[in-house]
Amino acid sequence: MVTKIDNQHLGLKVALRETCISEAGIDARIVCETHGGLGRLGGLIYRHDWGMVLEKDHDRASVLAQQRPTWRVYCADSDKVLADGLAAEVAFTILDCDPYGQAWRTLAGFFESKRTFASTMAVSVTDGVRQKMRMGGFDMAGWEAWQDRFGPNLWDVYLFCCRERLTSLVAGAGYRVAWWHGQYSRTGQQTYFAAVLRRDDIVPHGADCNSPPASRIGDHA
C-alpha cells in the first residue's frame, strides 16, 4: 500500500522559502500562494503577512478563508485564473508555488499574464515533473529545447533545466535571476527551487546566483 504524504519535507520547504525571502531583502511582503492546501505551509511562513491564496478544492478553500480572514481567498484553478489576470493590479513580492505535481503551467500563467510586477520578487517552487519524466507517459510540452540538447529523459539534468527554463520564463516579464538555490528530495521525486528576481539594472552588493550555505537550507538532497 502506498500512502500519499503531503508536505513530507515541510521543514526543507520552510527553510528554502525563508532563505529566499531573506536574500531578496523585501520590505513589503505581499504573497501570492498558488496552491494553499490546508494552509500548513503558508501558516508557518506567512501568518503575519497579507496576500492572496488559491485552492481548487472547495473544502480546503473554506478552511483557508477561516485561517486568513484578511486575505483574498479563491476557490479556483490557479493555472487558469492567473493566466486570465486574477489580481493583476497587485504587485506581489512573494510567489509561492507548491502543487502536488507539476508547477510550470502555474508559473507560466503568472509570468506570461498582463499584470503589475514588483521590482523584486522571491519565488519558491515545489515541482514533481522529474519523477513523471522517468516513469514515462508525461506530456513533455515546453521541454523540447532541453530534450534536443540532453535527450528525452531529463532526470540527470532536471534541476539545471529548471533554472534555465525559469530564467527564460521570467525574462519575458523583465526579470533577471539574481539568486538561485535548488535541490532534490531524498527520493528524487520532488524538486525544490527558489529564486530572487529583480527588474532593475543594478546588481545589489553581494547579490549573486550562488547557493546559500547548506546549513541554512538543510541537507536533503
Buried (B, 14 or more C-beta within 10 A) or exposed (E): EEEEEEBBBEEBBBBBBBBBBEBBEBEEBBBBBBBBBBBBBBEBBBEEBBBBBBBBBEEBBEBBBEBBEEBBBBBBBBBEBBBEEBBEEBBBBBBBBBBEEBBBBBBBBBBBBEBEBBEBBBBBBBBBBBBBBBEEEBEBEBBEEBBEEBEEBBEEBBBEBBBBBBBEBBEEBEBBBBBBBBBBBEEEBBBBBBBBBBBEEEEBEEBEBEBBEEEBBBEBB
